[in-house]
């Protein structure tokens, strides 16, 4: 078959063997007929389409995991800066420590990039050290 443009397709001679007229037939028994069959097929395909869309929305790609990991690391660095500024100003660092602890408890998405994972490990370690130092001060008091 050769496609010639918007007007449609034309059949070339010799590319297919000739068929007898009436080559298409419906099953004689055991199958739904007419509109009932079309409605069943339509509803099944729409349910499958919705299921596929829902499954795709639940899948998180590598770019989104990386973005969330970087956002969490940046948030931890911001909380560490808040704690540093509170201590330098002679203020009570308890609110900054609470925000740091809350951010540290957030789930950390794993990224395939070993360099990014290394940096995030270092940030997590620094935040954990600050939390341990605060616990030691509280224990002494």
C-alpha positions in Angstrom: 0.0 0.0 0.0 1.3 3.4 -0.9 0.4 6.6 0.9 0.1 9.4 -1.5 -0.9 12.3 0.7 -4.1 13.7 2.3 -6.3 12.0 -0.2 -5.6 8.6 1.3 -3.8 5.4 0.4 -3.7 3.6 -2.9 -3.1 -0.1 -3.4 -0.3 -1.3 -5.6 -0.8 -4.3 -7.8 1.1 -7.4 -7.0 2.0 -6.5 -3.4 -0.8 -8.6 -1.9 -2.6 -11.7 -3.1 -6.1 -11.1 -4.2 -8.8 -11.8 -1.6 -12.2 -13.3 -2.1 -15.0 -10.8 -1.5 -16.6 -10.9 2.0 -13.4 -11.7 3.8 -14.6 -10.1 7.1 -17.2 -11.9 9.2 -18.6 -11.6 12.8 -18.4 -14.6 15.2 -21.5 -16.6 15.0 -22.0 -17.5 18.7 -20.6 -16.9 22.2 -19.8 -13.2 21.9 -21.8 -10.0 22.7 -23.3 -8.3 19.7 -23.4 -4.8 18.4 -23.8 -1.9 20.9 -23.4 -4.1 24.0 -20.0 -5.2 22.9 -18.9 -1.7 22.0 -20.1 -0.4 25.4 -18.2 -3.1 27.3 -15.0 -2.4 25.3 -15.3 1.4 25.8 -15.8 1.2 29.6 -12.9 -1.3 29.9 -10.6 0.9 27.9 -11.5 4.1 29.9 -10.9 2.3 33.2 -7.5 1.1 31.9 -6.7 4.6 30.8 -7.5 6.1 34.1 -5.5 3.4 35.9 -2.5 4.1 33.7 -2.7 7.8 34.4 -2.9 7.2 38.2 0.1 4.9 38.0 2.1 7.5 36.1 1.3 10.1 38.7 2.7 7.9 41.5 6.0 7.3 39.7 8.8 9.7 40.7 11.5 10.2 38.2 15.2 10.7 39.0 15.0 14.4 38.3 12.3 14.9 40.9 14.2 12.8 43.5 17.3 14.9 42.9 15.4 18.1 43.2 13.9 17.0 46.5 17.3 15.9 47.8 18.8 19.3 46.9 15.9 21.2 48.4 16.3 19.2 51.7 20.0 19.8 51.8 19.5 23.5 51.2 16.9 23.6 54.0 19.3 22.0 56.4 22.0 24.6 55.5 19.5 27.4 56.1 18.6 26.0 59.5 22.3 25.7 60.5 22.8 29.3 59.5 19.8 30.3 61.6 21.4 28.5 64.6 24.7 30.1 64.0 23.2 33.6 63.9 21.2 33.0 67.0 24.3 31.9 68.9 26.4 34.8 67.6 23.7 37.3 68.7 23.6 35.7 72.1 20.0 34.5 71.7 18.5 31.3 72.8 18.9 28.8 69.9 16.0 26.6 70.9 13.7 27.7 68.1 16.4 27.3 65.6 17.3 23.9 67.0 13.7 22.8 66.8 13.5 23.8 63.1 16.8 22.0 62.5 15.5 18.9 64.1 12.3 19.0 62.1 14.2 19.4 58.8 16.6 16.6 59.8 13.7 14.2 60.4 12.4 14.7 56.8 12.9 11.7 54.5 16.0 12.0 52.4 15.5 10.8 48.8 18.5 8.8 47.5 20.1 10.1 44.3 22.2 8.1 41.9 24.9 10.8 41.8 27.6 9.7 44.4 28.9 13.3 44.6 25.5 14.7 45.6 25.1 11.9 48.1 28.5 12.7 49.6 27.6 16.4 50.1 24.2 15.5 51.5 25.9 13.0 53.9 28.2 15.8 55.1 25.3 18.2 55.6 23.3 15.6 57.6 26.4 14.9 59.7 26.9 18.5 60.6 23.2 18.9 61.5 23.4 15.7 63.7 26.6 17.1 65.4 24.8 20.4 66.3 21.8 18.4 67.6 24.1 16.2 69.8 25.9 19.3 71.1 22.6 20.8 72.1 21.6 17.6 73.8 24.9 17.6 75.8 24.3 21.2 77.0 20.8 20.3 78.1 22.0 17.2 79.9 24.6 19.3 81.9 22.0 21.9 82.9 
